[in-house]
Amino acid sequence: MTTDRLQPGDCIDQLRSDDPTPAEVHVLPCDQPHVAEVFGRTYVDGRESPSHDDALNAATPGCSRDARAYNLDRWSIPRTVRLDVVYPGAKSWDRYVGGDHATCLFRSSEPRTGTLRRDISNLTSDQLGYLKAVNNVDDVASPGGKPGDEPGEYRGWAGNMAGAIEEEVRALKSRDWPAGANQPVSALIADLSEGLPHWRAAEHSTDPASLLAELDAANSHLGQGSAKDVRASLGLATENENPSAGDVPAVGDLTT
């Protein structure tokens, strides 16, 4: 199949690491061994076919958005998987000007079986409800640097975290959970609620020492242990292979 005809959900059995512009690839069912899975398409601007690095950099925002929609359960993405793209080569680039140039892939360093799709097509209502609730927090990007060097950014981040956690708690409370999930969901809500005052205190802190102290206290109440119990009760992945859960798949370093 030519790469411009690839669609989300297509799996590819082989891809050369030194050829980001293959004219054709072999698509097969995802339950057979494969090295890549298509999850989206995005536009890469330019009058000429870009280098691989330039194409990756240009495609990352659009591919990251598509990755979030294709896989809501970031814990389920193996450490061996990263984001990659294929796109038209120099000889055919002109034919695609004005169209979607880059095809977004989950690319594995070794053959794997099974789809990485985790969305409404294969998640239960309870699984979907839980993931949508917790992804509010995961979507809050942490600032770079250190709190002592960038106190303003960290105070802003603390406020964003507080708002996201409040929304998560509301979403968790709004559902009727299966019997096996009731206790761990309650424990998760309790832990997150205990941390909320510390996030707000960090947001409104006036000196570096209190900012650091409140952030430390807040970070100790993110409910990691309870989250594993909730996941187990709902049949979701219970080990986060990529611990930077707030990040989206990044070039060469997929985090979930």
Buried (B, 14 or more C-beta within 10 A) or exposed (E): EEBBEBEBBBBBBEBEEEEBBBEEBEBBEBEEBBBBBBBBBBBBEEEEBBEBEEBBEBBBEBBBBBBBEBBBBBBBBBEEBBBBBBBBBEEBBEEBEEEBBBBBBBBBEEEBEEBBBBBEEEBEEBBBBBBEBBBBBBEBEEBEEEBEEBBEBBBEBBBBBBBBBBEBBEBBEEBEBEEBBEBBBBBBBEBBBBBBBBBBBBBEBEEBEEBBBBBEBBEEBBBEEBBBBBBBBBEBBBEBBBEBBBBBBBBEEBBB
